[in-house]
Amino acid sequence: MRVAIAGAGNVGRSIAQELIENGHQVMLLERQPRMLRPERVPAADWVLADACELSSLQEINLAACDVVVAATGDDKVNLVVSLLAKTEFAVPRVVARVNRAENEWLFTEQWGVDVSVSKPRVMAALVEEAVTVGDLVRLMTFRHGEANLVEITLPEDAPHVGLPIRSIPLPPDSALVAIVRGRRVLTPTPDDPVEAGDELVFVCTVEVEEQVRSVMLGADSVEKTRSRRR
């Protein structure tokens, strides 16, 4: 993919490096000359430009990008970049960084944002994911609430432990996309059994989250989780 990242601070550079290592072409946009440090991510294309200026975005041909990441430390700038990327250049995918939790409600499709990433939310999800067994943890939201990435760590008494995936009656609008088993990440197939301790990663709509929880953990899973935490 061709990816443009607005903001060449620590966050923007880290994203750029990760994407480059995964084989993508990355352009870093920075409006402050002192922040231009090509030696930090030499494989990226560095551009001195104001990502909030329409003319600057036209000059770099932003319309040719598959993804734009608004990664500055200013929520107002990230919203403007997202809106321009989507409405003026029809960029297929716009990802925006949310710096202040109270501004998260603004990062919606109306502002051109496909996916917003709030560090407090991600950190909270990672903490929950690390300590929670036998509950559903929401890791990320896609398309403004239409679908979520959720994780369930199976306890030993989960109803489908030892059974193949094909026998698990998952609801419509849900999909098991990965199994983390120890240090391995598995792509699930219908014949794979699920095991106690597996971290199951699903994509599902908000409406069926509770059904996924109930299927994987049992109808009384909420009470069981509460009792484990006492």
Secondary structure, DSSP 8 states (H G I E B T S, - for coil): -EEEEE--SHHHHHHHHHHHHTT-EEEEEES-GGG--TTTSTTSEEEE--TT-HHHHHHTTGGG-SEEEE--S-HHHHHHHHHHHHHTT--SEEEEEE-SGGGGGG-SGGGT-SEEEEHHHHHHHHHHHHH-SSSEEEEEEEGGGTEEEEEEE--TT-TTTTSBGGGS---TTEEEEEEEETTEEE---TT-B--TT-EEEEEE-GGGHHHHHHHHH-TTHHHHHHHHH-
